[in-house]
């Protein structure tokens, strides 16, 4: 007889249904796991491509001069040009860091960072901003609508559990066992944003946002079964 005690809050046995409809912050509880048979562990993986609703971006604006005041003035002018360009791009959640400056090789370096989100159809305008003097566009991240997160999570959980269950059944059959009961499910992984570098596209005649890889959610889980 195999007996295990563990603190966890994902899903146990029939509690898998709660994991399919619950939230990641569910209350933890101590559960006694017992198996009067053979303990089998299997892993399930699932991925789901979703529709891109917006792009998260980050821009770095830089300037340099021998004089600190001149470097900061140049930085202010370039930042103003970027701000003006962002006005027509339907940017949301715009954040601008405080400017910083330092002495590098006898010249004063100054920089400031901007970040936010915008619709995919505004991508070309963002790329053009990245081509301005002293402006660097960091890799963007495609993001799906947050309203679909719960449904996507349910689908990923079901797919991953089915894969783990199939593996468990195959292992049990190889051992000459036919009855399989889930004891514990441990979730691993989560949404995996995929940054896409666009800096080299600044001089391109146009860029189709539909060519961007879609945001992809991934999830893995490990299931302990009792086979008899």
Order of alpha helices (4+ residues) and beta strands (2+ residues): beta-alpha-beta-beta-beta-alpha-beta-beta-beta-alpha-beta-beta-alpha-beta-beta-beta-beta
